[in-house]
Amino acid sequence: AFIIPSYGADVVKIGVVDTQKVLDTSLLGKQMTSELNKLYTGFSADLEAKGKDIKKLQKEVEKLSLSKEILSVANKENFDKKTRELRIKIYDAEKLKEKYQNDFKKEEIERLKNTTQIVEEIIAEIGKKEGYLLIKNIRGTLYSPEEIDITDKVINLLDSRHKKEEVKKRKKKP
């Protein structure tokens, strides 16, 4: 058997990326997190307002139930009306909470999917431009030397692109 040494062969380039770090520290990732926090805050404020209305109505029902005047027909009807209104508000608030949770989860998944897609495009671009054979997420890697970590490159390129997009958006607005 002949063994022919291959002088001048290309060195195999392998890189790793900490995608969670990219999402946590890049401008795009921070913007995504900020927008999701605003959405969550809006939902929470709305639910809190509904909760205050329910507590107010609960106090009214308690007052009516403790009142000796409940024996009269008119007050009994008022008590029943308030009790029914309270049950409806509680039911509506629970359904609204479920809706907000579902809406938030869908929005979170959609934004994460879009952001991840942009990050993956940046990683692929770096891989092609710099001749990487393989770029892997560091989360599934047990060991890798720091020299092959390209996370900072990805963040820098992503941030520079994001800044350019922000400038374009500002110029379009009157």
C-alpha positions in Angstrom: 0.0 0.0 0.0 1.2 3.4 -0.9 0.9 6.3 1.6 1.0 9.6 -0.1 1.3 12.5 2.2 -0.9 15.4 1.3 1.2 18.5 1.7 -0.6 21.8 1.7 -4.0 20.3 2.4 -6.6 22.6 3.7 -7.1 22.7 7.4 -10.5 21.6 8.5 -12.2 24.6 10.2 -14.8 23.9 12.9 -16.6 26.5 14.9 -19.0 26.6 17.8 -21.6 29.3 18.6 -23.4 29.9 21.9 -26.8 30.7 20.4 -28.3 31.5 23.8 -25.5 34.1 24.4 -26.3 35.6 20.9 -29.9 35.9 21.8 -29.2 37.4 25.2 -26.5 39.9 24.2 -27.2 40.9 20.6 -29.2 44.1 19.8 -31.7 42.0 18.0 -32.1 39.6 20.9 -32.5 42.4 23.4 -35.0 44.1 21.1 -37.0 40.9 20.9 -36.9 40.5 24.7 -37.9 44.1 25.2 -40.9 43.8 22.9 -42.0 40.6 24.6 -41.7 42.3 28.0 -43.9 45.2 26.8 -46.5 42.8 25.5 -46.4 40.9 28.8 -46.7 44.1 30.8 -49.7 45.2 28.7 -51.5 41.9 29.3 -50.6 41.9 33.0 -51.9 45.5 33.4 -55.2 44.6 31.7 -55.7 41.5 33.9 -54.8 43.5 37.0 -57.5 46.0 36.1 -60.0 43.2 35.7 -59.0 41.8 39.1 -59.6 45.2 40.8 -63.1 45.3 39.2 -63.8 41.8 40.5 -62.6 42.6 44.0 -64.8 45.7 44.1 -67.8 43.7 43.0 -67.0 41.0 45.6 -67.1 43.6 48.3 -70.5 44.8 47.1 -71.8 41.3 47.2 -70.4 40.7 50.7 -72.1 43.9 51.9 -75.4 42.8 50.4 -75.1 39.3 51.9 -74.4 40.6 55.4 -77.2 43.2 55.1 -80.5 42.4 57.0 -82.3 44.1 54.2 -81.7 41.1 51.9 -85.0 39.7 53.1 -86.8 42.2 50.9 -87.6 41.0 47.4 -85.9 44.0 45.7 -82.7 43.6 47.6 -82.8 39.8 47.0 -83.0 40.5 43.2 -80.2 43.0 43.5 -78.1 40.5 45.4 -78.8 37.8 42.8 -78.0 40.2 40.0 -74.6 41.3 41.6 -73.7 37.6 42.3 -74.4 36.6 38.7 -72.4 39.7 37.4 -69.5 38.6 39.7 -69.5 35.0 38.4 -69.6 36.3 34.8 -66.7 38.7 35.4 -64.6 36.0 37.1 -65.3 33.6 34.2 -64.5 36.3 31.6 -61.2 37.2 33.5 -60.2 33.5 33.5 -60.9 33.2 29.8 -59.0 36.4 29.1 -56.1 35.2 31.1 -56.0 32.0 29.0 -56.2 34.0 25.8 -53.4 36.3 26.8 -51.2 33.3 27.8 -51.9 31.6 24.5 -51.3 34.9 22.5 -48.1 35.5 24.4 -46.8 32.0 23.8 -47.6 32.2 20.1 -45.9 35.6 19.8 -42.9 34.4 21.8 -42.5 31.4 19.5 -42.9 33.4 16.4 -40.4 36.1 17.4 -37.9 33.5 18.6 -38.3 31.6 15.3 -37.7 34.7 13.3 -34.8 35.9 15.3 -33.2 32.4 15.3 -33.6 32.3 11.5 -31.7 35.6 11.2 -29.0 34.3 13.5 -28.7 31.1 11.5 -28.4 33.1 8.3 -25.5 35.1 9.8 -23.8 31.9 11.0 -24.1 30.3 7.5 -22.7 33.5 6.0 -19.7 33.5 8.3 -19.2 29.7 7.6 -19.2 30.2 3.8 -17.1 33.3 3.8 -14.4 32.0 6.2 -14.4 28.4 4.9 -15.8 26.5 7.9 -16.6 22.9 7.4 -18.8 22.7 10.4 -20.3 25.2 12.9 -22.1 23.7 15.8 -24.2 25.0 18.7 -22.0 24.9 21.8 -25.0 23.7 23.9 -24.6 20.1 22.6 -20.8 20.1 22.9 -19.0 18.7 25.8 -15.7 20.3 25.1 -14.4 22.8 22.6 -11.3 25.1 22.8 -12.0 28.8 23.0 -10.2 29.4 19.7 -13.1 27.9 17.7 -15.8 29.8 19.4 -17.2 32.3 16.9 -20.1 33.6 19.1 -18.6 37.2 19.3 -18.2 37.3 15.5 -21.8 36.4 15.1 -22.9 39.0 17.6 -20.8 41.7 16.0 -22.1 41.0 12.5 -25.7 40.7 13.7 -25.4 44.0 15.7 -23.9 45.8 12.7 -26.7 44.6 10.4 -29.4 45.4 13.0 -28.0 49.0 13.4 -28.2 49.4 9.6 -31.8 48.1 9.5 -32.7 50.6 12.3 -31.2 53.5 10.3 -33.1 52.4 7.2 -36.4 52.3 9.3 -35.8 55.8 10.7 -35.1 57.2 7.3 -38.4 55.8 5.9 -40.4 57.5 8.7 -41.4 61.1 8.0 
